[in-house]
Amino acid sequence: MNARNPAAIRGLTMVELMIAVLVGATVVFAGSKLLTSGLQSFRKSTSTLSLTQAVGILLENLAADIRRSRGFEADQGRLRLDTTGWDGSRVVDQRVEYAVSANGQGVDRSVAGGEAHPFCRGLRITNLSFSRPLGERGILVEVEVSVPPLYKESIRCKRFYFAEAHPVNAVATGFHR
C-alpha cells in the first residue's frame, strides 16, 4: 500500500464491519455468561455453608442437652428434657424444651418455660422429629431445613444421641454423672 497515493487507501466494507461487530458481541456475551454463572455458584455455596453451620449449631446444642438429660419426652416436633445446668454459681435442675417456632422459621429452645432462644432463624424447618428407638437410652433426631427465598436448597440430618446422664444408662461404675 502506498501512503502517498490516496486511491490506494481503502476502508472496511459494510460486511466486514458487521462480522467484526458480531464477533465482538459474541465474545462479550460469553464473558458475561461466564461471570454470571460464577456469581451464582458463589451464592449457592455461601448459602449451603450458612445452612450447614446453622444446622450444626442446633445439633451441637441438642447433643449437649440430651447427654445431660436424666429424663425426656419426645414426640414429632417437640422435645422436653430434664437436665442439669449451671446458673453461674451452682448446678441446678432444668427443664429444656425444643420445638419448631410458631411461624415455622427456626427452632426455639427454652429453659424452664423462660424466653425462647431461636436456632436456624429465617430458615424453614420442613421436618423436626424426635424418636426413641432404644427406649430411654437416647434420642434419634431428624431435622430438615431449607433456605429462603425459593426453599429449593435443603439439608437433612439424622443423628442418634446417647443420653449419658439418664439412670438407665448408668450401668458401668462411675459412668453416671
C-alpha positions as CSV (number, residue, x, y, z in Angstrom):
1,M,0.0,0.0,0.0
2,N,1.3,3.4,-1.0
3,A,0.7,6.0,1.7
4,R,1.2,8.8,-0.8
5,N,-1.5,7.6,-3.1
6,P,-4.9,8.4,-1.6
7,A,-6.6,6.0,-4.0
8,A,-4.6,3.1,-2.6
9,I,-6.1,3.6,1.0
10,R,-9.3,1.7,1.4
11,G,-11.7,1.3,4.4
12,L,-13.7,-1.6,5.7
13,T,-16.7,-2.8,3.8
14,M,-20.1,-3.0,5.5
15,V,-19.9,-6.8,5.5
16,E,-16.5,-6.8,7.3
17,L,-17.8,-4.3,9.8
18,M,-20.9,-6.4,10.6
19,I,-18.8,-9.5,11.0
20,A,-16.5,-7.7,13.4
21,V,-19.4,-6.4,15.5
22,L,-20.9,-9.9,15.6
23,V,-17.7,-11.5,16.8
24,G,-17.2,-8.8,19.4
25,A,-20.8,-9.2,20.7
26,T,-20.3,-12.9,20.9
27,V,-17.1,-12.5,23.0
28,V,-18.9,-10.0,25.3
29,F,-21.9,-12.3,25.7
30,A,-19.8,-15.4,26.5
31,G,-17.8,-13.4,29.1
32,S,-20.9,-12.1,30.8
33,K,-22.4,-15.6,31.0
34,L,-19.2,-16.9,32.5
35,L,-19.2,-14.2,35.1
36,T,-22.9,-14.7,35.9
37,S,-22.6,-18.4,36.4
38,G,-19.6,-17.9,38.6
39,L,-21.5,-15.5,40.8
40,Q,-24.5,-17.9,41.0
41,S,-22.2,-20.7,42.1
42,F,-20.6,-18.5,44.7
43,R,-24.0,-17.5,46.1
44,K,-25.2,-21.1,46.2
45,S,-22.0,-22.3,48.0
46,T,-22.3,-19.5,50.5
47,S,-26.0,-20.3,51.3
48,T,-25.1,-24.0,51.6
49,L,-22.3,-23.2,54.1
50,S,-24.6,-20.9,56.1
51,L,-27.3,-23.6,56.2
52,T,-24.8,-26.3,57.2
53,Q,-23.4,-24.1,60.0
54,A,-26.9,-23.2,61.4
55,V,-27.9,-26.9,61.5
56,G,-24.6,-27.8,63.1
57,I,-25.1,-25.3,65.9
58,L,-28.6,-26.6,66.5
59,L,-27.4,-30.2,66.6
60,E,-24.5,-29.3,68.9
61,N,-26.8,-27.7,71.5
62,L,-29.3,-30.6,71.2
63,A,-26.5,-33.1,71.7
64,A,-25.2,-31.3,74.8
65,D,-28.7,-31.2,76.4
66,I,-29.5,-34.8,75.5
67,R,-26.2,-36.0,77.0
68,R,-27.1,-34.2,80.3
69,S,-30.7,-35.3,80.4
70,R,-31.9,-37.6,83.1
71,G,-35.3,-38.0,81.5
72,F,-37.1,-36.9,78.4
73,E,-40.4,-36.8,76.5
74,A,-40.1,-36.9,72.7
75,D,-42.8,-36.6,70.1
76,Q,-43.0,-35.5,66.4
77,G,-41.9,-31.8,66.7
78,R,-41.2,-31.2,70.4
79,L,-38.6,-32.5,72.8
80,R,-38.7,-31.9,76.6
81,L,-35.6,-32.8,78.6
82,D,-35.0,-32.9,82.4
83,T,-31.3,-31.8,82.6
84,T,-28.8,-30.3,84.9
85,G,-27.3,-26.9,84.1
86,W,-25.1,-24.2,85.6
87,D,-26.6,-21.0,86.8
88,G,-23.3,-19.2,87.4
89,S,-22.7,-20.4,90.9
90,R,-24.2,-23.9,91.3
91,V,-25.6,-26.9,89.4
92,V,-29.4,-26.7,89.1
93,D,-32.1,-28.9,87.6
94,Q,-33.6,-27.5,84.4
95,R,-36.4,-28.3,82.1
96,V,-35.3,-27.7,78.5
97,E,-37.7,-27.7,75.6
98,Y,-37.0,-27.7,71.8
99,A,-39.9,-27.0,69.3
100,V,-40.4,-25.6,65.8
101,S,-41.0,-21.8,66.0
102,A,-44.7,-20.8,65.6
103,N,-44.1,-19.4,62.1
104,G,-42.0,-22.5,61.0
105,Q,-38.9,-20.4,60.6
106,G,-36.4,-21.9,63.1
107,V,-36.3,-24.0,66.2
108,D,-36.9,-22.5,69.7
109,R,-35.0,-23.7,72.8
110,S,-36.5,-22.6,76.1
111,V,-35.3,-23.3,79.6
112,A,-37.9,-23.8,82.4
113,G,-40.6,-22.1,80.4
114,G,-38.5,-18.9,80.0
115,E,-37.8,-16.9,76.9
116,A,-37.1,-19.0,73.8
117,H,-33.7,-18.8,72.1
118,P,-34.1,-19.4,68.3
119,F,-31.8,-21.6,66.2
120,C,-31.8,-21.6,62.4
121,R,-33.6,-18.3,62.4
122,G,-35.0,-17.4,59.0
123,L,-34.7,-21.0,57.7
124,R,-37.8,-23.1,57.0
125,I,-37.9,-26.2,59.2
126,T,-39.6,-28.8,56.9
127,N,-39.1,-31.7,59.4
128,L,-38.1,-31.9,63.0
129,S,-38.8,-35.2,64.7
130,F,-37.6,-36.9,67.8
131,S,-37.9,-40.7,68.5
132,R,-36.6,-43.2,71.0
133,P,-35.6,-46.3,69.0
134,L,-33.7,-47.7,72.0
135,G,-36.2,-46.7,74.7
136,E,-34.6,-44.4,77.3
137,R,-31.1,-44.9,76.1
138,G,-31.1,-42.0,73.7
139,I,-32.9,-39.9,71.1
140,L,-32.9,-40.1,67.3
141,V,-33.1,-36.6,66.0
142,E,-34.2,-35.9,62.4
143,V,-34.1,-32.4,61.0
144,E,-34.6,-31.0,57.5
145,V,-34.1,-27.3,56.9
146,S,-34.4,-25.3,53.7
147,V,-33.1,-21.9,52.6
148,P,-35.2,-18.9,51.5
149,P,-36.3,-17.3,49.2
150,L,-37.2,-20.2,47.0
151,Y,-36.7,-23.0,49.5
152,K,-35.2,-25.2,46.8
153,E,-32.0,-26.0,48.7
154,S,-32.2,-28.0,51.9
155,I,-30.2,-30.1,54.2
156,R,-31.3,-33.2,56.1
157,C,-29.6,-34.7,59.1
158,K,-30.4,-37.8,61.1
159,R,-28.4,-38.4,64.3
160,F,-28.7,-40.6,67.4
161,Y,-27.6,-39.0,70.7
162,F,-26.9,-41.2,73.7
163,A,-28.4,-39.9,77.0
164,E,-25.3,-40.3,79.2
165,A,-26.8,-39.0,82.4
166,H,-30.1,-41.0,82.2
167,P,-30.3,-43.6,85.1
168,V,-30.9,-46.4,82.6
169,N,-27.5,-45.8,81.1
170,A,-25.6,-45.7,84.4
171,V,-24.7,-49.4,84.2
172,A,-20.9,-49.0,84.5
173,T,-19.5,-47.8,87.7
174,G,-18.8,-44.1,87.7
175,F,-20.5,-43.7,84.3
176,H,-23.4,-41.7,85.7
177,R,-22.5,-38.1,86.2
